[in-house]
Amino acid sequence: MAKKINEATSTDLPIIQRLVSEYGWKVGDTLLYQQIYDIPENLKQDYPTLKNIRPDIVLQDLNGEVLAVIEKTIYHTYTPTTL
């Protein structure tokens, strides 16, 4: 019978240990990059205090092209043509 490998111990923990020892990463740091988008001209009048948004969700195709930007705080969905 083959030995079962736990993904956390075989993959996740060694990667976390390397991030800590080689890059100074600390538990609680995020590994996600959050894109910042300028507010489109057509929405600046509605949101004069905002210069940019950090969207909750960015949908991309397999080539990395942005299909939609969703920001829950201001209740709008942007398409690439409005960004």
mmCIF file of the N, C-alpha and C atoms, coordinates in Angstrom:
data_MODEL
# 
_entry.id   MODEL 
# 
loop_
_atom_site.group_PDB 
_atom_site.id 
_atom_site.type_symbol 
_atom_site.label_atom_id 
_atom_site.label_alt_id 
_atom_site.label_comp_id 
_atom_site.label_asym_id 
_atom_site.label_entity_id 
_atom_site.label_seq_id 
_atom_site.pdbx_PDB_ins_code 
_atom_site.Cartn_x 
_atom_site.Cartn_y 
_atom_site.Cartn_z 
_atom_site.occupancy 
_atom_site.B_iso_or_equiv 
_atom_site.pdbx_formal_charge 
_atom_site.auth_seq_id 
_atom_site.auth_comp_id 
_atom_site.auth_asym_id 
_atom_site.auth_atom_id 
_atom_site.pdbx_PDB_model_num 
ATOM 1   N N  . MET A 1 1  ? 0.845   -1.176 0.000   1.00 0.00 ? 1  MET A N  1 
ATOM 2   C CA . MET A 1 1  ? 0.000   0.000  0.000   1.00 0.00 ? 1  MET A CA 1 
ATOM 3   C C  . MET A 1 1  ? 0.893   1.242  0.000   1.00 0.00 ? 1  MET A C  1 
ATOM 4   N N  . ALA A 1 2  ? 0.611   2.146  -0.888  1.00 0.00 ? 2  ALA A N  1 
ATOM 5   C CA . ALA A 1 2  ? 1.403   3.374  -1.010  1.00 0.00 ? 2  ALA A CA 1 
ATOM 6   C C  . ALA A 1 2  ? 1.125   4.308  0.161   1.00 0.00 ? 2  ALA A C  1 
ATOM 7   N N  . LYS A 1 3  ? 2.188   4.981  0.578   1.00 0.00 ? 3  LYS A N  1 
ATOM 8   C CA . LYS A 1 3  ? 2.061   5.928  1.683   1.00 0.00 ? 3  LYS A CA 1 
ATOM 9   C C  . LYS A 1 3  ? 1.318   7.179  1.198   1.00 0.00 ? 3  LYS A C  1 
ATOM 10  N N  . LYS A 1 4  ? 0.315   7.599  1.959   1.00 0.00 ? 4  LYS A N  1 
ATOM 11  C CA . LYS A 1 4  ? -0.428  8.801  1.595   1.00 0.00 ? 4  LYS A CA 1 
ATOM 12  C C  . LYS A 1 4  ? 0.400   10.028 1.930   1.00 0.00 ? 4  LYS A C  1 
ATOM 13  N N  . ILE A 1 5  ? 0.423   10.964 1.005   1.00 0.00 ? 5  ILE A N  1 
ATOM 14  C CA . ILE A 1 5  ? 1.165   12.207 1.212   1.00 0.00 ? 5  ILE A CA 1 
ATOM 15  C C  . ILE A 1 5  ? 0.169   13.314 1.494   1.00 0.00 ? 5  ILE A C  1 
ATOM 16  N N  . ASN A 1 6  ? 0.380   14.000 2.591   1.00 0.00 ? 6  ASN A N  1 
ATOM 17  C CA . ASN A 1 6  ? -0.461  15.130 2.958   1.00 0.00 ? 6  ASN A CA 1 
ATOM 18  C C  . ASN A 1 6  ? 0.076   16.355 2.235   1.00 0.00 ? 6  ASN A C  1 
ATOM 19  N N  . GLU A 1 7  ? -0.783  17.022 1.462   1.00 0.00 ? 7  GLU A N  1 
ATOM 20  C CA . GLU A 1 7  ? -0.332  18.169 0.674   1.00 0.00 ? 7  GLU A CA 1 
ATOM 21  C C  . GLU A 1 7  ? 0.258   19.271 1.551   1.00 0.00 ? 7  GLU A C  1 
ATOM 22  N N  . ALA A 1 8  ? -0.314  19.479 2.733   1.00 0.00 ? 8  ALA A N  1 
ATOM 23  C CA . ALA A 1 8  ? 0.191   20.537 3.613   1.00 0.00 ? 8  ALA A CA 1 
ATOM 24  C C  . ALA A 1 8  ? 1.624   20.254 4.044   1.00 0.00 ? 8  ALA A C  1 
ATOM 25  N N  . THR A 1 9  ? 1.911   19.022 4.423   1.00 0.00 ? 9  THR A N  1 
ATOM 26  C CA . THR A 1 9  ? 3.263   18.716 4.903   1.00 0.00 ? 9  THR A CA 1 
ATOM 27  C C  . THR A 1 9  ? 4.254   18.510 3.767   1.00 0.00 ? 9  THR A C  1 
ATOM 28  N N  . SER A 1 10 ? 3.792   18.028 2.625   1.00 0.00 ? 10 SER A N  1 
ATOM 29  C CA . SER A 1 10 ? 4.726   17.765 1.532   1.00 0.00 ? 10 SER A CA 1 
ATOM 30  C C  . SER A 1 10 ? 4.965   18.973 0.634   1.00 0.00 ? 10 SER A C  1 
ATOM 31  N N  . THR A 1 11 ? 4.010   19.887 0.570   1.00 0.00 ? 11 THR A N  1 
ATOM 32  C CA . THR A 1 11 ? 4.133   21.028 -0.338  1.00 0.00 ? 11 THR A CA 1 
ATOM 33  C C  . THR A 1 11 ? 4.065   22.358 0.390   1.00 0.00 ? 11 THR A C  1 
ATOM 34  N N  . ASP A 1 12 ? 2.974   22.609 1.078   1.00 0.00 ? 12 ASP A N  1 
ATOM 35  C CA . ASP A 1 12 ? 2.739   23.927 1.674   1.00 0.00 ? 12 ASP A CA 1 
ATOM 36  C C  . ASP A 1 12 ? 3.787   24.316 2.714   1.00 0.00 ? 12 ASP A C  1 
ATOM 37  N N  . LEU A 1 13 ? 4.066   23.434 3.661   1.00 0.00 ? 13 LEU A N  1 
ATOM 38  C CA . LEU A 1 13 ? 5.004   23.782 4.732   1.00 0.00 ? 13 LEU A CA 1 
ATOM 39  C C  . LEU A 1 13 ? 6.418   24.055 4.226   1.00 0.00 ? 13 LEU A C  1 
ATOM 40  N N  . PRO A 1 14 ? 6.972   23.242 3.320   1.00 0.00 ? 14 PRO A N  1 
ATOM 41  C CA . PRO A 1 14 ? 8.300   23.582 2.792   1.00 0.00 ? 14 PRO A CA 1 
ATOM 42  C C  . PRO A 1 14 ? 8.326   24.929 2.067   1.00 0.00 ? 14 PRO A C  1 
ATOM 43  N N  . ILE A 1 15 ? 7.268   25.244 1.333   1.00 0.00 ? 15 ILE A N  1 
ATOM 44  C CA . ILE A 1 15 ? 7.209   26.539 0.645   1.00 0.00 ? 15 ILE A CA 1 
ATOM 45  C C  . ILE A 1 15 ? 7.140   27.668 1.661   1.00 0.00 ? 15 ILE A C  1 
ATOM 46  N N  . ILE A 1 16 ? 6.310   27.513 2.686   1.00 0.00 ? 16 ILE A N  1 
ATOM 47  C CA . ILE A 1 16 ? 6.201   28.549 3.726   1.00 0.00 ? 16 ILE A CA 1 
ATOM 48  C C  . ILE A 1 16 ? 7.540   28.724 4.432   1.00 0.00 ? 16 ILE A C  1 
ATOM 49  N N  . GLN A 1 17 ? 8.216   27.624 4.760   1.00 0.00 ? 17 GLN A N  1 
ATOM 50  C CA . GLN A 1 17 ? 9.521   27.714 5.415   1.00 0.00 ? 17 GLN A CA 1 
ATOM 51  C C  . GLN A 1 17 ? 10.531  28.441 4.525   1.00 0.00 ? 17 GLN A C  1 
ATOM 52  N N  . ARG A 1 18 ? 10.489  28.205 3.238   1.00 0.00 ? 18 ARG A N  1 
ATOM 53  C CA . ARG A 1 18 ? 11.399  28.892 2.312   1.00 0.00 ? 18 ARG A CA 1 
ATOM 54  C C  . ARG A 1 18 ? 11.065  30.380 2.225   1.00 0.00 ? 18 ARG A C  1 
ATOM 55  N N  . LEU A 1 19 ? 9.778   30.713 2.172   1.00 0.00 ? 19 LEU A N  1 
ATOM 56  C CA . LEU A 1 19 ? 9.373   32.125 2.152   1.00 0.00 ? 19 LEU A CA 1 
ATOM 57  C C  . LEU A 1 19 ? 9.869   32.854 3.397   1.00 0.00 ? 19 LEU A C  1 
ATOM 58  N N  . VAL A 1 20 ? 9.771   32.197 4.543   1.00 0.00 ? 20 VAL A N  1 
ATOM 59  C CA . VAL A 1 20 ? 10.212  32.798 5.808   1.00 0.00 ? 20 VAL A CA 1 
ATOM 60  C C  . VAL A 1 20 ? 11.725  32.955 5.827   1.00 0.00 ? 20 VAL A C  1 
ATOM 61  N N  . SER A 1 21 ? 12.454  31.891 5.507   1.00 0.00 ? 21 SER A N  1 
ATOM 62  C CA . SER A 1 21 ? 13.913  31.930 5.645   1.00 0.00 ? 21 SER A CA 1 
ATOM 63  C C  . SER A 1 21 ? 14.607  32.734 4.547   1.00 0.00 ? 21 SER A C  1 
ATOM 64  N N  . GLU A 1 22 ? 14.101  32.673 3.317   1.00 0.00 ? 22 GLU A N  1 
ATOM 65  C CA . GLU A 1 22 ? 14.782  33.341 2.207   1.00 0.00 ? 22 GLU A CA 1 
ATOM 66  C C  . GLU A 1 22 ? 14.251  34.729 1.881   1.00 0.00 ? 22 GLU A C  1 
ATOM 67  N N  . TYR A 1 23 ? 12.975  34.978 2.202   1.00 0.00 ? 23 TYR A N  1 
ATOM 68  C CA . TYR A 1 23 ? 12.366  36.237 1.778   1.00 0.00 ? 23 TYR A CA 1 
ATOM 69  C C  . TYR A 1 23 ? 11.824  37.088 2.919   1.00 0.00 ? 23 TYR A C  1 
ATOM 70  N N  . GLY A 1 24 ? 11.923  36.603 4.147   1.00 0.00 ? 24 GLY A N  1 
ATOM 71  C CA . GLY A 1 24 ? 11.464  37.390 5.285   1.00 0.00 ? 24 GLY A CA 1 
ATOM 72  C C  . GLY A 1 24 ? 9.950   37.459 5.432   1.00 0.00 ? 24 GLY A C  1 
ATOM 73  N N  . TRP A 1 25 ? 9.242   36.560 4.775   1.00 0.00 ? 25 TRP A N  1 
ATOM 74  C CA . TRP A 1 25 ? 7.787   36.525 4.868   1.00 0.00 ? 25 TRP A CA 1 
ATOM 75  C C  . TRP A 1 25 ? 7.393   36.173 6.288   1.00 0.00 ? 25 TRP A C  1 
ATOM 76  N N  . LYS A 1 26 ? 6.315   36.784 6.777   1.00 0.00 ? 26 LYS A N  1 
ATOM 77  C CA . LYS A 1 26 ? 5.808   36.495 8.122   1.00 0.00 ? 26 LYS A CA 1 
ATOM 78  C C  . LYS A 1 26 ? 4.382   35.985 8.014   1.00 0.00 ? 26 LYS A C  1 
ATOM 79  N N  . VAL A 1 27 ? 3.991   35.107 8.924   1.00 0.00 ? 27 VAL A N  1 
ATOM 80  C CA . VAL A 1 27 ? 2.615   34.625 8.946   1.00 0.00 ? 27 VAL A CA 1 
ATOM 81  C C  . VAL A 1 27 ? 1.700   35.835 9.071   1.00 0.00 ? 27 VAL A C  1 
ATOM 82  N N  . GLY A 1 28 ? 0.700   35.901 8.230   1.00 0.00 ? 28 GLY A N  1 
ATOM 83  C CA . GLY A 1 28 ? -0.197  37.053 8.193   1.00 0.00 ? 28 GLY A CA 1 
ATOM 84  C C  . GLY A 1 28 ? 0.054   37.930 6.978   1.00 0.00 ? 28 GLY A C  1 
ATOM 85  N N  . ASP A 1 29 ? 1.271   37.852 6.396   1.00 0.00 ? 29 ASP A N  1 
ATOM 86  C CA . ASP A 1 29 ? 1.541   38.581 5.153   1.00 0.00 ? 29 ASP A CA 1 
ATOM 87  C C  . ASP A 1 29 ? 0.719   37.940 4.037   1.00 0.00 ? 29 ASP A C  1 
ATOM 88  N N  . THR A 1 30 ? 0.357   38.721 3.073   1.00 0.00 ? 30 THR A N  1 
ATOM 89  C CA . THR A 1 30 ? -0.402  38.179 1.945   1.00 0.00 ? 30 THR A CA 1 
ATOM 90  C C  . THR A 1 30 ? 0.534   37.852 0.792   1.00 0.00 ? 30 THR A C  1 
ATOM 91  N N  . LEU A 1 31 ? 0.169   36.860 0.026   1.00 0.00 ? 31 LEU A N  1 
ATOM 92  C CA . LEU A 1 31 ? 0.935   36.488 -1.157  1.00 0.00 ? 31 LEU A CA 1 
ATOM 93  C C  . LEU A 1 31 ? 0.217   36.928 -2.425  1.00 0.00 ? 31 LEU A C  1 
ATOM 94  N N  . LEU A 1 32 ? -0.911  37.593 -2.261  1.00 0.00 ? 32 LEU A N  1 
ATOM 95  C CA . LEU A 1 32 ? -1.706  38.011 -3.407  1.00 0.00 ? 32 LEU A CA 1 
ATOM 96  C C  . LEU A 1 32 ? -1.359  39.424 -3.819  1.00 0.00 ? 32 LEU A C  1 
ATOM 97  N N  . TYR A 1 33 ? -1.342  39.654 -5.113  1.00 0.00 ? 33 TYR A N  1 
ATOM 98  C CA . TYR A 1 33 ? -1.131  40.986 -5.649  1.00 0.00 ? 33 TYR A CA 1 
ATOM 99  C C  . TYR A 1 33 ? -2.497  41.555 -5.984  1.00 0.00 ? 33 TYR A C  1 
ATOM 100 N N  . GLN A 1 34 ? -2.760  42.754 -5.528  1.00 0.00 ? 34 GLN A N  1 
ATOM 101 C CA . GLN A 1 34 ? -4.052  43.375 -5.790  1.00 0.00 ? 34 GLN A CA 1 
ATOM 102 C C  . GLN A 1 34 ? -3.851  44.575 -6.704  1.00 0.00 ? 34 GLN A C  1 
ATOM 103 N N  . GLN A 1 35 ? -4.353  44.455 -7.923  1.00 0.00 ? 35 GLN A N  1 
ATOM 104 C CA . GLN A 1 35 ? -4.225  45.505 -8.920  1.00 0.00 ? 35 GLN A CA 1 
ATOM 105 C C  . GLN A 1 35 ? -5.004  46.743 -8.494  1.00 0.00 ? 35 GLN A C  1 
ATOM 106 N N  . ILE A 1 36 ? -4.483  47.920 -8.832  1.00 0.00 ? 36 ILE A N  1 
ATOM 107 C CA . ILE A 1 36 ? -5.167  49.190 -8.569  1.00 0.00 ? 36 ILE A CA 1 
ATOM 108 C C  . ILE A 1 36 ? -5.570  49.779 -9.914  1.00 0.00 ? 36 ILE A C  1 
ATOM 109 N N  . TYR A 1 37 ? -6.835  50.192 -10.017 1.00 0.00 ? 37 TYR A N  1 
ATOM 110 C CA . TYR A 1 37 ? -7.349  50.790 -11.242 1.00 0.00 ? 37 TYR A CA 1 
ATOM 111 C C  . TYR A 1 37 ? -7.802  52.212 -10.962 1.00 0.00 ? 37 TYR A C  1 
ATOM 112 N N  . ASP A 1 38 ? -7.497  53.130 -11.874 1.00 0.00 ? 38 ASP A N  1 
ATOM 113 C CA . ASP A 1 38 ? -8.012  54.496 -11.773 1.00 0.00 ? 38 ASP A CA 1 
ATOM 114 C C  . ASP A 1 38 ? -9.516  54.476 -12.018 1.00 0.00 ? 38 ASP A C  1 
ATOM 115 N N  . ILE A 1 39 ? -10.232 55.398 -11.369 1.00 0.00 ? 39 ILE A N  1 
ATOM 116 C CA . ILE A 1 39 ? -11.670 55.519 -11.603 1.00 0.00 ? 39 ILE A CA 1 
ATOM 117 C C  . ILE A 1 39 ? -11.878 56.040 -13.027 1.00 0.00 ? 39 ILE A C  1 
ATOM 118 N N  . PRO A 1 40 ? -12.708 55.375 -13.823 1.00 0.00 ? 40 PRO A N  1 
ATOM 119 C CA . PRO A 1 40 ? -12.953 55.843 -15.189 1.00 0.00 ? 40 PRO A CA 1 
ATOM 120 C C  . PRO A 1 40 ? -13.608 57.224 -15.197 1.00 0.00 ? 40 PRO A C  1 
ATOM 121 N N  . GLU A 1 41 ? -13.332 57.984 -16.228 1.00 0.00 ? 41 GLU A N  1 
ATOM 122 C CA . GLU A 1 41 ? -13.873 59.347 -16.349 1.00 0.00 ? 41 GLU A CA 1 
ATOM 123 C C  . GLU A 1 41 ? -15.388 59.379 -16.180 1.00 0.00 ? 41 GLU A C  1 
ATOM 124 N N  . ASN A 1 42 ? -16.079 58.394 -16.759 1.00 0.00 ? 42 ASN A N  1 
ATOM 125 C CA . ASN A 1 42 ? -17.534 58.401 -16.696 1.00 0.00 ? 42 ASN A CA 1 
ATOM 126 C C  . ASN A 1 42 ? -18.082 58.157 -15.288 1.00 0.00 ? 42 ASN A C  1 
ATOM 127 N N  . LEU A 1 43 ? -17.238 57.755 -14.326 1.00 0.00 ? 43 LEU A N  1 
ATOM 128 C CA . LEU A 1 43 ? -17.696 57.534 -12.956 1.00 0.00 ? 43 LEU A CA 1 
ATOM 129 C C  . LEU A 1 43 ? -17.114 58.526 -11.955 1.00 0.00 ? 43 LEU A C  1 
ATOM 130 N N  . LYS A 1 44 ? -16.179 59.356 -12.376 1.00 0.00 ? 44 LYS A N  1 
ATOM 131 C CA . LYS A 1 44 ? -15.557 60.313 -11.455 1.00 0.00 ? 44 LYS A CA 1 
ATOM 132 C C  . LYS A 1 44 ? -16.574 61.275 -10.851 1.00 0.00 ? 44 LYS A C  1 
ATOM 133 N N  . GLN A 1 45 ? -17.586 61.659 -11.615 1.00 0.00 ? 45 GLN A N  1 
ATOM 134 C CA . GLN A 1 45 ? -18.607 62.572 -11.108 1.00 0.00 ? 45 GLN A CA 1 
ATOM 135 C C  . GLN A 1 45 ? -19.420 61.903 -9.996  1.00 0.00 ? 45 GLN A C  1 
ATOM 136 N N  . ASP A 1 46 ? -19.691 60.612 -10.133 1.00 0.00 ? 46 ASP A N  1 
ATOM 137 C CA . ASP A 1 46 ? -20.450 59.881 -9.120  1.00 0.00 ? 46 ASP A CA 1 
ATOM 138 C C  . ASP A 1 46 ? -19.630 59.604 -7.862  1.00 0.00 ? 46 ASP A C  1 
ATOM 139 N N  . TYR A 1 47 ? -18.310 59.522 -7.995  1.00 0.00 ? 47 TYR A N  1 
ATOM 140 C CA . TYR A 1 47 ? -17.417 59.186 -6.879  1.00 0.00 ? 47 TYR A CA 1 
ATOM 141 C C  . TYR A 1 47 ? -16.255 60.171 -6.821  1.00 0.00 ? 47 TYR A C  1 
ATOM 142 N N  . PRO A 1 48 ? -16.524 61.439 -6.492  1.00 0.00 ? 48 PRO A N  1 
ATOM 143 C CA . PRO A 1 48 ? -15.477 62.465 -6.538  1.00 0.00 ? 48 PRO A CA 1 
ATOM 144 C C  . PRO A 1 48 ? -14.361 62.261 -5.516  1.00 0.00 ? 48 PRO A C  1 
ATOM 145 N N  . THR A 1 49 ? -14.611 61.514 -4.452  1.00 0.00 ? 49 THR A N  1 
ATOM 146 C CA . THR A 1 49 ? -13.578 61.322 -3.428  1.00 0.00 ? 49 THR A CA 1 
ATOM 147 C C  . THR A 1 49 ? -12.635 60.166 -3.753  1.00 0.00 ? 49 THR A C  1 
ATOM 148 N N  . LEU A 1 50 ? -12.985 59.340 -4.736  1.00 0.00 ? 50 LEU A N  1 
ATOM 149 C CA . LEU A 1 50 ? -12.148 58.192 -5.082  1.00 0.00 ? 50 LEU A CA 1 
ATOM 150 C C  . LEU A 1 50 ? -11.244 58.511 -6.258  1.00 0.00 ? 50 LEU A C  1 
ATOM 151 N N  . LYS A 1 51 ? -9.969  58.184 -6.120  1.00 0.00 ? 51 LYS A N  1 
ATOM 152 C CA . LYS A 1 51 ? -9.027  58.339 -7.226  1.00 0.00 ? 51 LYS A CA 1 
ATOM 153 C C  . LYS A 1 51 ? -8.803  57.001 -7.929  1.00 0.00 ? 51 LYS A C  1 
ATOM 154 N N  . ASN A 1 52 ? -8.901  55.916 -7.143  1.00 0.00 ? 52 ASN A N  1 
ATOM 155 C CA . ASN A 1 52 ? -8.711  54.587 -7.709  1.00 0.00 ? 52 ASN A CA 1 
ATOM 156 C C  . ASN A 1 52 ? -9.442  53.557 -6.857  1.00 0.00 ? 52 ASN A C  1 
ATOM 157 N N  . ILE A 1 53 ? -9.503  52.341 -7.360  1.00 0.00 ? 53 ILE A N  1 
ATOM 158 C CA . ILE A 1 53 ? -10.110 51.239 -6.615  1.00 0.00 ? 53 ILE A CA 1 
ATOM 159 C C  . ILE A 1 53 ? -9.158  50.053 -6.610  1.00 0.00 ? 53 ILE A C  1 
ATOM 160 N N  . ARG A 1 54 ? -9.303  49.238 -5.585  1.00 0.00 ? 54 ARG A N  1 
ATOM 161 C CA . ARG A 1 54 ? -8.641  47.939 -5.499  1.00 0.00 ? 54 ARG A CA 1 
ATOM 162 C C  . ARG A 1 54 ? -9.781  46.923 -5.533  1.00 0.00 ? 54 ARG A C  1 
ATOM 163 N N  . PRO A 1 55 ? -10.082 46.399 -6.694  1.00 0.00 ? 55 PRO A N  1 
ATOM 164 C CA . PRO A 1 55 ? -11.283 45.581 -6.847  1.00 0.00 ? 55 PRO A CA 1 
ATOM 165 C C  . PRO A 1 55 ? -11.248 44.290 -6.042  1.00 0.00 ? 55 PRO A C  1 
ATOM 166 N N  . ASP A 1 56 ? -12.453 43.834 -5.712  1.00 0.00 ? 56 ASP A N  1 
ATOM 167 C CA . ASP A 1 56 ? -12.601 42.567 -5.006  1.00 0.00 ? 56 ASP A CA 1 
ATOM 168 C C  . ASP A 1 56 ? -12.316 41.386 -5.927  1.00 0.00 ? 56 ASP A C  1 
ATOM 169 N N  . ILE A 1 57 ? -12.747 41.508 -7.175  1.00 0.00 ? 57 ILE A N  1 
ATOM 170 C CA . ILE A 1 57 ? -12.580 40.415 -8.136  1.00 0.00 ? 57 ILE A CA 1 
ATOM 171 C C  . ILE A 1 57 ? -12.170 40.990 -9.488  1.00 0.00 ? 57 ILE A C  1 
ATOM 172 N N  . VAL A 1 58 ? -11.184 40.374 -10.113 1.00 0.00 ? 58 VAL A N  1 
ATOM 173 C CA . VAL A 1 58 ? -10.814 40.714 -11.489 1.00 0.00 ? 58 VAL A CA 1 
ATOM 174 C C  . VAL A 1 58 ? -10.885 39.419 -12.290 1.00 0.00 ? 58 VAL A C  1 
ATOM 175 N N  . LEU A 1 59 ? -11.765 39.393 -13.276 1.00 0.00 ? 59 LEU A N  1 
ATOM 176 C CA . LEU A 1 59 ? -11.893 38.221 -14.137 1.00 0.00 ? 59 LEU A CA 1 
ATOM 177 C C  . LEU A 1 59 ? -10.984 38.402 -15.342 1.00 0.00 ? 59 LEU A C  1 
ATOM 178 N N  . GLN A 1 60 ? -10.159 37.387 -15.607 1.00 0.00 ? 60 GLN A N  1 
ATOM 179 C CA . GLN A 1 60 ? -9.228  37.439 -16.730 1.00 0.00 ? 60 GLN A CA 1 
ATOM 180 C C  . GLN A 1 60 ? -9.390  36.188 -17.578 1.00 0.00 ? 60 GLN A C  1 
ATOM 181 N N  . ASP A 1 61 ? -9.061  36.315 -18.872 1.00 0.00 ? 61 ASP A N  1 
ATOM 182 C CA . ASP A 1 61 ? -9.052  35.128 -19.711 1.00 0.00 ? 61 ASP A CA 1 
ATOM 183 C C  . ASP A 1 61 ? -7.705  34.428 -19.555 1.00 0.00 ? 61 ASP A C  1 
ATOM 184 N N  . LEU A 1 62 ? -7.508  33.344 -20.276 1.00 0.00 ? 62 LEU A N  1 
ATOM 185 C CA . LEU A 1 62 ? -6.273  32.568 -20.132 1.00 0.00 ? 62 LEU A CA 1 
ATOM 186 C C  . LEU A 1 62 ? -5.033  33.321 -20.579 1.00 0.00 ? 62 LEU A C  1 
ATOM 187 N N  . ASN A 1 63 ? -5.206  34.385 -21.361 1.00 0.00 ? 63 ASN A N  1 
ATOM 188 C CA . ASN A 1 63 ? -4.079  35.205 -21.796 1.00 0.00 ? 63 ASN A CA 1 
ATOM 189 C C  . ASN A 1 63 ? -3.792  36.354 -20.836 1.00 0.00 ? 63 ASN A C  1 
ATOM 190 N N  . GLY A 1 64 ? -4.574  36.465 -19.768 1.00 0.00 ? 64 GLY A N  1 
ATOM 191 C CA . GLY A 1 64 ? -4.369  37.537 -18.803 1.00 0.00 ? 64 GLY A CA 1 
ATOM 192 C C  . GLY A 1 64 ? -5.108  38.820 -19.137 1.00 0.00 ? 64 GLY A C  1 
ATOM 193 N N  . GLU A 1 65 ? -5.911  38.809 -20.200 1.00 0.00 ? 65 GLU A N  1 
ATOM 194 C CA . GLU A 1 65 ? -6.686  39.997 -20.563 1.00 0.00 ? 65 GLU A CA 1 
ATOM 195 C C  . GLU A 1 65 ? -7.841  40.173 -19.582 1.00 0.00 ? 65 GLU A C  1 
ATOM 196 N N  . VAL A 1 66 ? -8.042  41.399 -19.110 1.00 0.00 ? 66 VAL A N  1 
ATOM 197 C CA . VAL A 1 66 ? -9.104  41.678 -18.147 1.00 0.00 ? 66 VAL A CA 1 
ATOM 198 C C  . VAL A 1 66 ? -10.451 41.636 -18.853 1.00 0.00 ? 66 VAL A C  1 
ATOM 199 N N  . LEU A 1 67 ? -11.365 40.840 -18.307 1.00 0.00 ? 67 LEU A N  1 
ATOM 200 C CA . LEU A 1 67 ? -12.715 40.739 -18.848 1.00 0.00 ? 67 LEU A CA 1 
ATOM 201 C C  . LEU A 1 67 ? -13.687 41.592 -18.045 1.00 0.00 ? 67 LEU A C  1 
ATOM 202 N N  . ALA A 1 68 ? -13.499 41.647 -16.727 1.00 0.00 ? 68 ALA A N  1 
ATOM 203 C CA . ALA A 1 68 ? -14.378 42.441 -15.868 1.00 0.00 ? 68 ALA A CA 1 
ATOM 204 C C  . ALA A 1 68 ? -13.661 42.736 -14.562 1.00 0.00 ? 68 ALA A C  1 
ATOM 205 N N  . VAL A 1 69 ? -13.971 43.889 -13.988 1.00 0.00 ? 69 VAL A N  1 
ATOM 206 C CA . VAL A 1 69 ? -13.445 44.295 -12.688 1.00 0.00 ? 69 VAL A CA 1 
ATOM 207 C C  . VAL A 1 69 ? -14.648 44.518 -11.788 1.00 0.00 ? 69 VAL A C  1 
ATOM 208 N N  . ILE A 1 70 ? -14.707 43.810 -10.667 1.00 0.00 ? 70 ILE A N  1 
ATOM 209 C CA . ILE A 1 70 ? -15.859 43.897 -9.777  1.00 0.00 ? 70 ILE A CA 1 
ATOM 210 C C  . ILE A 1 70 ? -15.413 44.473 -8.440  1.00 0.00 ? 70 ILE A C  1 
ATOM 211 N N  . GLU A 1 71 ? -16.025 45.567 -8.051  1.00 0.00 ? 71 GLU A N  1 
ATOM 212 C CA . GLU A 1 71 ? -15.726 46.241 -6.782  1.00 0.00 ? 71 GLU A CA 1 
ATOM 213 C C  . GLU A 1 71 ? -17.030 46.326 -6.005  1.00 0.00 ? 71 GLU A C  1 
ATOM 214 N N  . LYS A 1 72 ? -17.138 45.564 -4.914  1.00 0.00 ? 72 LYS A N  1 
ATOM 215 C CA . LYS A 1 72 ? -18.384 45.515 -4.151  1.00 0.00 ? 72 LYS A CA 1 
ATOM 216 C C  . LYS A 1 72 ? -18.685 46.813 -3.420  1.00 0.00 ? 72 LYS A C  1 
ATOM 217 N N  . THR A 1 73 ? -17.661 47.537 -3.008  1.00 0.00 ? 73 THR A N  1 
ATOM 218 C CA . THR A 1 73 ? -17.863 48.738 -2.204  1.00 0.00 ? 73 THR A CA 1 
ATOM 219 C C  . THR A 1 73 ? -18.643 49.808 -2.944  1.00 0.00 ? 73 THR A C  1 
ATOM 220 N N  . ILE A 1 74 ? -18.370 49.991 -4.241  1.00 0.00 ? 74 ILE A N  1 
ATOM 221 C CA . ILE A 1 74 ? -19.075 51.040 -4.976  1.00 0.00 ? 74 ILE A CA 1 
ATOM 222 C C  . ILE A 1 74 ? -20.133 50.466 -5.924  1.00 0.00 ? 74 ILE A C  1 
ATOM 223 N N  . TYR A 1 75 ? -20.378 49.161 -5.811  1.00 0.00 ? 75 TYR A N  1 
ATOM 224 C CA . TYR A 1 75 ? -21.482 48.502 -6.509  1.00 0.00 ? 75 TYR A CA 1 
ATOM 225 C C  . TYR A 1 75 ? -21.487 48.735 -8.013  1.00 0.00 ? 75 TYR A C  1 
ATOM 226 N N  . HIS A 1 76 ? -20.358 48.589 -8.638  1.00 0.00 ? 76 HIS A N  1 
ATOM 227 C CA . HIS A 1 76 ? -20.270 48.694 -10.092 1.00 0.00 ? 76 HIS A CA 1 
ATOM 228 C C  . HIS A 1 76 ? -19.420 47.557 -10.624 1.00 0.00 ? 76 HIS A C  1 
ATOM 229 N N  . THR A 1 77 ? -19.739 47.122 -11.815 1.00 0.00 ? 77 THR A N  1 
ATOM 230 C CA . THR A 1 77 ? -18.890 46.188 -12.540 1.00 0.00 ? 77 THR A CA 1 
ATOM 231 C C  . THR A 1 77 ? -18.370 46.918 -13.761 1.00 0.00 ? 77 THR A C  1 
ATOM 232 N N  . TYR A 1 78 ? -17.059 46.900 -13.930 1.00 0.00 ? 78 TYR A N  1 
ATOM 233 C CA . TYR A 1 78 ? -16.431 47.594 -15.046 1.00 0.00 ? 78 TYR A CA 1 
ATOM 234 C C  . TYR A 1 78 ? -16.016 46.584 -16.086 1.00 0.00 ? 78 TYR A C  1 
ATOM 235 N N  . THR A 1 79 ? -16.127 46.955 -17.318 1.00 0.00 ? 79 THR A N  1 
ATOM 236 C CA . THR A 1 79 ? -15.598 46.142 -18.402 1.00 0.00 ? 79 THR A CA 1 
ATOM 237 C C  . THR A 1 79 ? -14.327 46.821 -18.881 1.00 0.00 ? 79 THR A C  1 
ATOM 238 N N  . PRO A 1 80 ? -13.469 46.133 -19.604 1.00 0.00 ? 80 PRO A N  1 
ATOM 239 C CA . PRO A 1 80 ? -12.216 46.750 -20.043 1.00 0.00 ? 80 PRO A CA 1 
ATOM 240 C C  . PRO A 1 80 ? -12.411 48.061 -20.795 1.00 0.00 ? 80 PRO A C  1 
ATOM 241 N N  . THR A 1 81 ? -13.526 48.220 -21.475 1.00 0.00 ? 81 THR A N  1 
ATOM 242 C CA . THR A 1 81 ? -13.735 49.458 -22.227 1.00 0.00 ? 81 THR A CA 1 
ATOM 243 C C  . THR A 1 81 ? -14.019 50.649 -21.320 1.00 0.00 ? 81 THR A C  1 
ATOM 244 N N  . THR A 1 82 ? -14.435 50.397 -20.066 1.00 0.00 ? 82 THR A N  1 
ATOM 245 C CA . THR A 1 82 ? -14.696 51.512 -19.153 1.00 0.00 ? 82 THR A CA 1 
ATOM 246 C C  . THR A 1 82 ? -13.529 51.791 -18.234 1.00 0.00 ? 82 THR A C  1 
ATOM 247 N N  . LEU A 1 83 ? -12.489 50.967 -18.294 1.00 0.00 ? 83 LEU A N  1 
ATOM 248 C CA . LEU A 1 83 ? -11.325 51.190 -17.426 1.00 0.00 ? 83 LEU A CA 1 
ATOM 249 C C  . LEU A 1 83 ? -10.337 52.100 -18.095 1.00 0.00 ? 83 LEU A C  1 
# 
